[in-house]
Structure formats: structure tokens, C-alpha cells
Amino acid sequence: MSELTQRAQELVTRARAITDRPALTHLARVGLIAYGLVYLLIGWLAAQLAWSGHSAEIDADQGGALGTIAAAPGGQALLWVLGFGLLCLALWQATEVLRWWTGLLSADHRWRVAYVCTKCLLKGVAYAAVGITTLVFAVGAGYDAGRRFSTLTDDVLEIPGGSWLIGAVAVGVVAVGIYELARGVTGGFLKDIDLDAAPDRYEPVIQRIGQVGYLAKGIAFVVTGGLLVYAAATRDVSTATGLDGAMNAIGAIPTGQWLLTAVAVGFAAFGVYALARARYPDRDPSS
């Protein structure tokens, strides 16, 4: 082993010791609680969208959920706590790379380790994005996520090759949806929760709730990606409004009211699963 590699490993070991401290895990739990709360509210908003008949007034997405919190008494103060917790969750998840990075030096394990590290970093980025959005609402600078998504899509379509770029993003979104569906069907999401620490009677409940939640998320991502494909092909961005657009599209099809209700229940189930994960957290993606 070269001296440079040895020094790098020593630095990583020290950094790993810092990120493994219980204090960061407790803060990450606050982030998981925030994540669960957001999805519970998205489920509630989606149910309202299905049954209220006032779809134009309801944003069934993260922006709508955060706006609901901000409008509650003490909501903006709570958003500061939740946003900070989500950023700590992002750090807690992303720094799992520190456990695995040395595997990149081995030809036998390089691709497997690269996959694991990529998952850790992408999860960290996803949590950080929600955390930053939460802090945006905490300072009172909320926005309509669906409208901004539509405007951004329209702007990209105006540049050369914009349709192809939107199409590529759409394929990526659909791929994420299929991945979420696969995790729900196979139970792969159970790698993210320490079920061994939970009472035996809770294990099947957590598994079923998580499966329902991941299936709902997968459906929403696939529909969102499909709407982006339509926008890229027709240059019509009216339906390219992110998750809120997907919810409206589901509600608009025959029997859509009931299907959207099922999706709403699924999002609420994912919120409950996130709360269970806050109680029994695990960040090891390879277990």
C-alpha cells in the first residue's frame, strides 16, 4: 500500500468516526421524521384532490405539503427544524461512502462498490434537495413547484436539442419509478431499516406498509416521466408539472378518483414507513 493511500485511509477513518457519532444519527432521525411528515401530507393532499373537486387549489406535491406546514401556527419555526434535520440526514446517508470507498481499489469488487457508493450519494442528494426546499419555505419564499417545473421544461425545449434532453430526463424519471416499483415488489427497501431492532410483531406490518408506499411512489414517478415524454414529443408543457401533474393525470382517467385515492393511501403508507425507519434507522445499502 502506498503512503498516499495509507494517509487517505487514515483521513477517511477519522471522518467516518465523526459521522458515526450518535449525535448525527439522532439528527438524521429528525430528518426521517420530516421526510415521513412530508409524505403523509402529500397523501392527505392527494386524497383531497381526489374527492374535493377543487383540483386547481390543491398542490399534491412536496411544495403543497411544505406550504401546509408553513401555514400552520408555528409552522415556519418547525420548517427550520425539519430542514436542518433533512440536511443532517443527507450527510448521514452520503457519508456511508466512507465505509466502502476502499473497495474501488480492488478490481474484483470495483463495480459492486461503485454501485453502492452511487446509491449512497444519490440518496444523500435527494434528501438534501428536500432539505433545501424545506428551508426555502422556512424563510417564507415558498413557490409553486408544478408551475416552476413546467416553466423550466418550456425553457429547456427552446434550446437546441431541448426535446432530446427532456426526453432523456423523462427516461431517467421513469427508470427511477421502475426501480421504486421493483424495491416495493422485492422488499429491497428493507435494507434501509434495522428490522432486527424492531419487535417481531412489527416486522410484517412495516414490510407491508413499506411495500404499499414504494409501489405508490413508483407509480407516481412513472406517470411523471410519461408526462415529460409527452411534453418532449409534443412541445406541450401544460401537463409537465411534476408530481402534482402526475396526481392530476391519475385523477383524470376513468375510475381515476379511486386510483388516486389508492395512490394517496400509498403515499401516506410511505410516510408511516419513513417514521418507522426513524425509529429503527439503518443506512447500510449492502445488507
Wavefront OBJ file of the C-alpha trace (Angstrom):
o trace
v 0.000 0.000 0.000
v 1.407 3.388 -0.973
v 1.987 6.077 1.613
v -0.583 8.322 -0.100
v -3.245 5.605 0.037
v -2.460 4.914 3.674
v -2.833 8.587 4.580
v -6.112 8.771 2.675
v -7.414 5.779 4.594
v -6.415 7.374 7.893
v -8.273 10.563 6.992
v -11.343 8.598 5.921
v -11.254 6.579 9.148
v -11.257 9.809 11.167
v -14.076 11.254 9.094
v -16.007 8.011 9.461
v -15.608 8.182 13.247
v -17.136 11.667 13.221
v -20.095 10.713 11.018
v -20.751 7.579 13.081
v -21.344 9.545 16.256
v -24.774 9.046 17.851
v -25.481 12.787 17.668
v -25.557 12.719 13.856
v -27.753 9.615 13.872
v -30.238 11.360 16.164
v -30.284 14.401 13.869
v -30.773 12.102 10.882
v -33.784 10.673 12.671
v -35.249 14.181 12.763
v -34.741 14.253 9.002
v -36.513 10.914 8.573
v -39.406 12.197 10.669
v -39.541 15.266 8.403
v -39.460 13.032 5.330
v -42.293 10.936 6.704
v -44.347 14.008 7.595
v -43.971 15.402 4.058
v -45.225 12.170 2.506
v -48.100 11.886 4.966
v -49.186 15.374 3.929
v -48.778 14.546 0.224
v -51.071 11.576 0.795
v -53.609 13.793 2.536
v -53.442 16.386 -0.253
v -53.820 13.676 -2.903
v -56.922 12.374 -1.121
v -58.320 15.910 -1.087
v -57.513 16.202 -4.780
v -59.439 13.007 -5.449
v -62.584 13.991 -3.559
v -62.819 17.761 -3.121
v -63.470 18.779 -6.725
v -61.186 21.833 -6.333
v -58.062 20.486 -8.039
v -56.826 23.945 -9.071
v -56.493 24.922 -5.414
v -54.575 21.824 -4.290
v -50.893 21.105 -4.916
v -50.405 17.425 -4.151
v -46.608 17.517 -4.052
v -43.735 18.436 -1.744
v -44.380 22.147 -2.228
v -48.006 21.717 -1.229
v -47.003 19.699 1.841
v -44.412 22.256 2.944
v -46.828 25.100 2.290
v -49.365 23.363 4.529
v -46.796 23.206 7.347
v -45.761 26.829 6.804
v -49.390 27.978 7.084
v -49.902 26.246 10.442
v -49.238 28.084 13.733
v -45.512 27.865 14.410
v -45.088 26.181 11.034
v -42.137 28.222 9.832
v -40.175 27.543 13.008
v -40.933 23.848 12.584
v -39.712 24.010 8.986
v -36.320 25.256 10.203
v -36.010 22.198 12.440
v -37.194 19.806 9.728
v -34.944 21.356 7.073
v -31.869 21.119 9.296
v -32.762 17.528 10.123
v -33.092 16.660 6.426
v -29.658 18.129 5.690
v -28.201 16.055 8.522
v -29.976 13.022 7.061
v -28.367 13.781 3.690
v -24.923 13.948 5.323
v -25.555 10.772 7.340
v -26.572 8.868 4.222
v -23.954 10.226 1.806
v -21.049 9.605 4.183
v -21.765 5.873 4.044
v -19.431 6.143 1.039
v -16.610 6.434 3.577
v -17.204 2.820 4.575
v -16.992 1.461 1.045
v -14.630 3.658 -0.963
v -11.551 1.429 -0.498
v -13.363 -1.286 -2.436
v -12.890 0.863 -5.525
v -9.197 -0.032 -5.350
v -9.971 -3.725 -5.825
v -10.625 -4.929 -9.367
v -12.773 -7.789 -8.037
v -15.195 -5.523 -6.170
v -14.919 -2.219 -8.034
v -18.246 -2.295 -9.893
v -20.247 -3.522 -6.908
v -18.708 -0.890 -4.646
v -19.235 1.823 -7.269
v -22.921 0.885 -7.389
v -23.240 1.026 -3.599
v -21.419 4.364 -3.373
v -23.549 5.841 -6.145
v -26.718 4.798 -4.297
v -25.470 6.420 -1.098
v -24.629 9.673 -2.863
v -27.888 9.819 -4.840
v -29.918 9.248 -1.681
v -27.943 11.973 0.028
v -28.613 14.365 -2.851
v -32.336 13.537 -2.763
v -32.569 14.218 0.966
v -30.537 17.417 0.600
v -32.874 18.648 -2.145
v -35.894 18.180 0.118
v -33.995 19.815 2.977
v -33.073 22.886 0.911
v -36.647 23.174 -0.355
v -37.864 22.985 3.249
v -35.549 25.830 4.255
v -36.782 27.886 1.281
v -40.285 27.609 2.726
v -38.917 28.303 6.212
v -37.726 31.752 5.130
v -41.126 32.469 3.624
v -40.016 32.101 -0.003
v -42.377 29.300 -0.985
v -43.223 28.657 -4.610
v -45.497 26.616 -6.856
v -43.305 23.620 -7.691
v -45.560 22.444 -10.508
v -45.561 25.809 -12.238
v -41.794 26.173 -11.877
v -41.274 22.655 -13.250
v -43.466 23.500 -16.249
v -41.620 26.778 -16.858
v -38.237 25.058 -16.657
v -39.398 22.388 -19.110
v -40.603 25.087 -21.504
v -37.261 26.916 -21.259
v -35.284 23.754 -21.979
v -37.461 22.973 -25.014
v -36.441 26.307 -26.505
v -32.749 25.446 -26.670
v -31.259 23.315 -29.489
v -31.734 19.648 -28.660
v -34.037 20.561 -25.794
v -36.610 17.910 -26.719
v -33.946 15.219 -26.590
v -32.700 16.489 -23.232
v -36.214 16.484 -21.752
v -36.738 13.020 -23.228
v -33.552 11.777 -21.576
v -34.649 13.219 -18.221
v -38.057 11.628 -18.702
v -36.482 8.222 -19.304
v -34.455 8.710 -16.119
v -37.581 9.571 -14.124
v -39.376 6.500 -15.486
v -36.318 4.391 -14.614
v -36.450 5.690 -11.040
v -40.141 4.796 -10.939
v -39.441 1.262 -12.138
v -36.663 0.991 -9.549
v -39.053 2.084 -6.792
v -41.651 -0.413 -8.013
v -39.036 -3.165 -8.005
v -37.997 -2.274 -4.456
v -41.617 -2.468 -3.403
v -42.195 -5.844 -5.046
v -38.942 -7.449 -3.890
v -38.756 -5.807 -0.459
v -35.366 -4.261 -1.305
v -36.288 -1.202 0.767
v -35.889 -3.306 3.901
v -32.125 -2.804 3.558
v -32.711 0.754 4.786
v -34.272 -0.200 8.099
v -32.892 -2.156 11.035
v -35.728 -4.659 11.435
v -33.634 -6.750 13.825
v -34.057 -3.936 16.356
v -37.846 -3.913 15.985
v -40.194 -6.229 17.897
v -41.045 -9.339 15.876
v -44.740 -8.426 15.725
v -43.922 -5.165 13.933
v -41.770 -6.650 11.177
v -44.570 -7.861 8.853
v -46.518 -4.627 9.402
v -43.521 -2.474 8.485
v -42.850 -4.652 5.438
v -46.428 -4.398 4.135
v -46.641 -0.656 4.763
v -43.308 -0.115 3.037
v -44.367 -2.195 0.034
v -47.544 -0.163 -0.426
v -45.577 3.066 -0.095
v -42.903 2.152 -2.606
v -45.476 0.924 -5.131
v -47.296 4.270 -4.878
v -44.048 6.208 -5.297
v -43.111 4.075 -8.290
v -46.448 4.690 -9.992
v -46.141 8.443 -9.411
v -42.616 8.562 -10.867
v -43.601 6.526 -13.929
v -46.578 8.804 -14.622
v -44.428 11.914 -14.104
v -41.865 10.586 -16.553
v -44.594 9.689 -19.039
v -45.925 13.246 -18.927
v -42.403 14.530 -19.596
v -42.133 12.219 -22.593
v -45.407 13.698 -23.880
v -44.086 17.225 -23.342
v -40.875 16.425 -25.217
v -42.742 14.843 -28.113
v -45.480 17.477 -28.494
v -43.735 20.551 -27.016
v -46.847 20.987 -24.871
v -45.746 21.616 -21.282
v -49.233 22.054 -19.835
v -49.112 18.622 -18.204
v -45.415 18.699 -17.281
v -45.923 19.876 -13.711
v -44.020 17.253 -11.775
v -45.663 15.183 -9.074
v -48.730 17.426 -8.911
v -49.243 16.946 -12.643
v -48.952 13.191 -12.221
v -51.584 13.236 -9.476
v -53.948 15.248 -11.656
v -53.333 12.913 -14.604
v -54.151 9.869 -12.485
v -57.326 11.519 -11.215
v -58.443 12.416 -14.737
v -58.637 8.869 -16.149
v -61.746 6.643 -15.832
v -62.049 5.419 -12.217
v -59.218 7.862 -11.533
v -60.825 9.070 -8.327
v -60.422 5.644 -6.777
v -56.972 5.071 -8.253
v -55.807 8.445 -6.942
v -57.238 7.534 -3.550
v -55.180 4.333 -3.627
v -52.067 6.338 -4.526
v -52.860 8.758 -1.682
v -53.044 5.838 0.747
v -49.743 4.597 -0.669
v -48.008 7.932 -0.087
v -49.360 8.020 3.452
v -48.073 4.466 3.933
v -44.638 5.562 2.750
v -44.779 8.358 5.312
v -45.505 5.838 8.052
v -42.648 3.651 6.800
v -40.283 6.651 6.982
v -41.371 7.216 10.591
v -40.674 3.540 11.326
v -37.257 3.950 9.737
v -36.659 6.942 12.019
v -37.281 4.610 14.955
v -35.060 1.837 13.550
v -32.587 3.569 11.174
v -30.050 1.770 9.019
v -28.018 3.313 6.214
v -26.100 0.248 5.041
v -27.207 -0.280 1.409
v -25.485 -3.642 1.054
v -27.013 -5.539 3.940
l 1 2 3 4 5 6 7 8 9 10 11 12 13 14 15 16 17 18 19 20 21 22 23 24 25 26 27 28 29 30 31 32 33 34 35 36 37 38 39 40 41 42 43 44 45 46 47 48 49 50 51 52 53 54 55 56 57 58 59 60 61 62 63 64 65 66 67 68 69 70 71 72 73 74 75 76 77 78 79 80 81 82 83 84 85 86 87 88 89 90 91 92 93 94 95 96 97 98 99 100 101 102 103 104 105 106 107 108 109 110 111 112 113 114 115 116 117 118 119 120 121 122 123 124 125 126 127 128 129 130 131 132 133 134 135 136 137 138 139 140 141 142 143 144 145 146 147 148 149 150 151 152 153 154 155 156 157 158 159 160 161 162 163 164 165 166 167 168 169 170 171 172 173 174 175 176 177 178 179 180 181 182 183 184 185 186 187 188 189 190 191 192 193 194 195 196 197 198 199 200 201 202 203 204 205 206 207 208 209 210 211 212 213 214 215 216 217 218 219 220 221 222 223 224 225 226 227 228 229 230 231 232 233 234 235 236 237 238 239 240 241 242 243 244 245 246 247 248 249 250 251 252 253 254 255 256 257 258 259 260 261 262 263 264 265 266 267 268 269 270 271 272 273 274 275 276 277 278 279 280 281 282 283 284 285 286 287
